[in-house]
């Protein structure tokens, strides 16, 4: 089932690997991947608290200077 990511940096899932602008995320099992993806990437509010999103937000803020 496709995941509707709310995070602007989320790209796609392929063969159990989560692709975001920050890189490829590999998890030890499906339960862990699901907890992270649904807990951050696809969550209506929690994606704002994701450490990877925060790092990329900071990067893009600095690059605009």
N, C-alpha and C positions, 0 to 999 in steps of 0.2 A: 504494500500500500504506500503510495507517495506521501511524503510529509510536507505539509505547508509550513515552511519556515517563516517566522515573523522577523527574525534577525536579518538585517540587510546584507550581512556578510555570508549567510548560509547559501550554499550553492546547490548541492544535490547529494544523494546517497548512491553508491554503486558498489556492489559486491561486499557489503558490510562495512564500507569505509565512508565516513562522513567527510564531505569536502566543503570547506569554507574558505573564505579569502585568506585566512590565517594559515591554512595548510590542510593536510589530510589527517584526520583523526581516526586512529584505530583503537578499538576497545577489546578487552579480554573476552567478552561474551556479549550476547544480545541483550541481556538484562541491563548491563552497565551502559551499553550504547543507548538503549531506550531511555534510561534514567537521565542521561545527559541531554540527548536530543529533545525529548519531550519536556525536560525540566528547564532547559534554556532556549535552544534554537526555535522550538515551536510553541513555546509558552507565551500567552498574550502579554504578560508583564515581566516575567523573570528574565527574558532575553536581555533586558537592559542591565542586569547584574552579572552577566557572563564575563568572566575575566578576559576572554579573547576579544569580545566586542569592545570592552573598555579599553584594551590595549590598542585596538585598531582605531577607535574613536580618537584617542590621544595622538596617535600617529598622524591621522588626517588633520587634526587641529593644528599640530606643529607644522605640517607641510604647507598650510595655508598662510603662514606668516611671511 
